Amino acid sequence: MPYRNDRDYLDHVEQLIQHERVQKLKTIPHHIYSNRLEHSIHVSYTSYKIAKKFGWDEKSAARGGLLHDLFYYDWRTTKFQKSHAWVHPRLAVRNARKVTDLNKIEEDIIIKHMWGATLAFPRYKESYIVTIVDKYWAVKEAMTPLRQKVKTKLFHRKILKS
């Protein structure tokens, strides 16, 4: 993964990634074909890169993106299924506060990353980045088998034409 070679990014999040509460996310399925830690790192790194490109608060985007889904249940199998979009950001911010101190932007990112599914409008541009990037990665991760199937078909067509 490219984030592992990005020292600037790692300076912002490496200690968080190594934290046992964050590492626990490896054990939780997320968007069908990924685990919650993979998803959170994807969101974090992509948000960091976008914020950095625009000269915005890349550190808050990276940290908020990493911690946005810091909760430990599978929402498909709990009583929170109907209210998950509202409940899990509040659980995530509470869990994130146990891991690190959060600034106002990071808190807003975590609480409001479900904007669209909830009416909680983000206050900061970094929050909008994480919100949009989160949706992008959710779709990309859920579509993994379809993407692989299309890639295989295109590869076979190319071979047959050769």
LONU-60770 format. One record per atom (N, C-alpha, C): residue in one letter; x, y, z. Coordinates in pm, whole numbers, plus 50000, padded with zeros to 5 digits. Layout:
AXYZ ...
This chain:
M500844988250000 M500005000050000 M500895012550000 P500545022249918 P501415034049906 P501575042050034 Y500625041550123 Y500735049650245 Y501945045650328 R502355033150318 R503495028350398 R504805035150362 N504875041050244 N506085047950199 N505975063050209 D504885067850265 D504655082250275 D504965086750418 R506205091050440 R506655094650574 R505845106150634 D505475115950553 D504685127150604 D503345122150658 Y502685113550583 Y501415107950627 Y501605099950756 L502595091350757 L502835082850874 L503175091050999 D503815102350980 D504095111051095 D502805115351166 H501735116451091 H500445120551147 H499675109051212 V499825096851159 V498905086051201 V499545073151248 E500845071651233 E501475058751262 E501195053851404 Q501315062751503 Q501045058551641 Q499585054451658 L498685061251590 L497265057451597 L497025043751533 I497625041451417 I497455028651349 I497945017251438 Q499025019451510 Q499595008951595 Q498845006851726 H497985015951763 H497265015051889 H496365002551889 E496334995352001 E495574982852008 E494094984651977 R493504995852017 R492084998251989 R491835000151840 V492785005951771 V492665007551626 V492964994251557 Q493984987151602 Q494314974151544 Q493164964151556 K492334965751658 K491184956951677 K490224957451557 L490274968351481 L489404969951365 L489704959651255 K490904953751258 K491264943151161 K490304931351168 T489734929151284 T488914917151305 T487454919051266 I487084931051221 I485684934051194 I485464935851044 P484604927650985 P484304929350842 P483674943050816 H483944948450699 H483404961550665 H483174962150514 H482054966850472 H481694967850331 H481964954850257 I481624944050321 I481594930450268 I482974924650239 Y483814931550161 Y485064925550115 Y486324932150172 S486164939350281 S487344945150347 S487104944450497 N488134947650573 N487924948850718 N487914963750753 R487474966750871 R487294980750908 R488614988350913 L489714981950951 L491004988850952 L491444992350811 E491344982950718 E491694985850578 E490884997650526 H489574997150549 H488695007850504 H489125021250565 S489385021350694 S489735033850762 S491055039450710 I492015030950682 I493285035550626 I493075041050484 H492265034150404 H491965039250269 H491365053250276 V490375054950362 V489715067950377 V490705078250428 S491485074550526 S492455083650586 S493495088350484 Y494095079050414 Y495175082750322 Y494665090850203 T493545086750148 T492975094150035 T492595108250078 S491965109550194 S491575122750246 S492805131450272 Y493835125450328 Y495105132450352 Y495675138050222 K495705129650118 K496285133849989 K495495145549929 I494175144849937 I493335155549883 I493545168449962 A493485167550094 A493685179450178 A495055185550153 K496055177350141 K497415182350117 K497495189449982 K496875183849881 K496885189949747 K496275203949750 F495225205849830 F494555218849837 F495145228149943 G496125223350019 G496725231650121 G495855233050245 W494985223350268 W494095223550383 W494735215650497 D494025213050603 D494575206450722 D494675191250698 E495795187350638 E496005173350603 E496115164250726 K496675169350833 K496815161350954 K495435157851011 S494565167551022 S493215164851074 S492445155550980 A492605157450849 A491945148650752 A492435134250768 A493745132650785 A494325119250802 A493845112750932 R493915120151041 R493545114551172 R492025112251182 G491245121951139 G489785120351142 G489335109051051 G489955108150933 G489625097250841 G489955083550899 L491075082650968 L491455069951029 L490495065851140 L490005075451216 L489205072351335 L487685073151311 H487275076151189 H485845078551163 H484955066551190 D485465054651179 D484675042551202 D485225034251318 L485665040851423 L486255033951539 L485145028951632 F484445018751586 F483425012051667 F483574997051640 Y483034988951729 Y483404974751729 Y482264964951709 Y481204968851645 Y480134959351618 Y479904958551468 D479294947651424 D478874946251285 D477454951551277 W477274963051217 W475984969951218 W474864961651155 R475214952151068 R474194943951003 R473544934051098 T474184931851213 T473674921451304 T473364926851444 T473074939751457 T472804945351589 T471494952751592 K471114956651710 K469894964451729 K470034978551670 F471264982751638 F471494996151584 F471294996751433 Q470864985851371 Q470784985251226 Q470054997351165 K468905000951220 K468135012051164 K468725025751198 S469395026851310 S469935039851352 S471465040451340 H472045030851271 H473495029751261 H474165042651211 A473585049051111 A474185061151054 A474295072351157 W473425072551254 W473465082651359 W474285077951479 V474175065151514 V474815059751635 V476325058051620 H476775051851512 H478185048051507 H479155059951507 P478845071551449 P479795082651461 P479975087351606 R478905086751684 R479005090751825 R479815080651905 L479645067851875 L480475057651940 L481935059151896 A482135062051768 A483505063451716 A484225075151781 V483555086551797 V484235098051859 V484535095152006 R483635088252074 R483895084752213 R485095075252222 N485155065352132 N486295056152131 N487585063252091 A487495072551996 A488695079851952 A489275088152065 R488415093952147 R488895101852262 R489655093252362 K489415080252362 K490155071152450 K491535067952394 V491715070452265 V492965067452196 V493875079652189 T493285091452172 T494075103652149 T493225116052179 D493905127252192 D493185140052200 D492775143852059 L491565148852044 L491045152851914 L490895167951908 N491165173751793 N490875187951776 N489445189451721 K488975201751704 K487595204251661 K487315198551522 I488285199451433 I488085194451297 I487965179251299 E488855172651373 E488805157951380 E487485153151439 E487015159851544 E485715156151602 E484595158051501 D484615169051429 D483585171651329 D483625161151218 I484815157451175 I484965147051073 I484295134151119 I484605129951239 I484095117151290 I482575117751308 I482095128151373 I480645129351403 I479815130851276 K480345137951177 K479515141651062 K479835134350933 H480655123950939 H481035117150815 H479875109750749 M478765108550817 M477595101950757 M476615112050698 W477075124450679 W476225134550618 W475725129350484 G474455131350463 G473775125550347 G472825114750396 A473335106150482 A472465096250548 A471875102350674 T472515112850724 T472005120550838 T471945135250796 L471355143250878 L471245157550846 L472315165950915 A473315159450972 A474385166551042 A475385172050940 F475225184750902 F476105190850803 F477505192750860 P478525188750783 P479905191350826 P480175206250836 R481055209750927 R481405223850950 R482685227950877 Y483555218250851 Y484865221150793 Y485035214350658 K485855220350574 K486095214650441 K486725200650451 E487555198450552 E488165185250572 E487095174850604 S486035178950671 S484935169750702 S484215165550575 Y484045174950482 Y483425171550354 Y484295161850276 I485605164150279 I486525155050209 I486335140850262 V486415139050392 V486315125650450 V484945119550420 T483895127450427 T482555122450398 T482485116850256 I482975124350160 I482915120050021 I483845108249995 V485055108850050 V486015098050033 V485505085150097 D484845086250211 D484265074550278 D483255067650186 K482405075350120 K481405069550029 K482095062949910 Y483125069749857 Y483875064149745 Y484445050349780 W485125049549896 W485745036949934 W484715026349970 A483595030250026 A482535020450058 A482055013649929 V481815021549827 V481365015849700 V482475007549637 K483675012849635 K484795005649574 K485024992249643 E485004992149776 E485234979649850 E484094969749829 A482874974449829 A481734965549811 A481694959649669 M482264966949573 M482244962449434 M483464954049396 T484304950549490 T485544943249461 T485324931049372 P484404921949403 P484254910149317 P483844913649174 L482964923349158 L482544927449025 L483714933348947 R484504941849013 R485674947748949 R486654936948905 Q486854926848989 Q487784916048956 Q487264907748839 K485954905548836 K485344897848728 K485494905148595 V485234918148593 V485374926248472 V486834926448427 K487734928148521 K489164928348488 K489584915048424 T489114903848478 T489444890648424 T488884889048283 K487634893348261 K487034892348128 K487814900648027 L488184912848065 L488944921447975 L490304915347943 F490924909248043 F492214902548022 F492064891047923 H491014882847940 H490804871547851 H490494876247708 R489734886847694 R489454892247559 R490744896847493 K491614903047568 K492874907947515 K493734896147466 I493754885347543 I494524873547506 I493944867147380 L492624866147373 L491984860047256 L492234868047128 K492334881247141 K492594889747024 K494044888746978 S494934884647067 S496364884147034 S496704873046938 
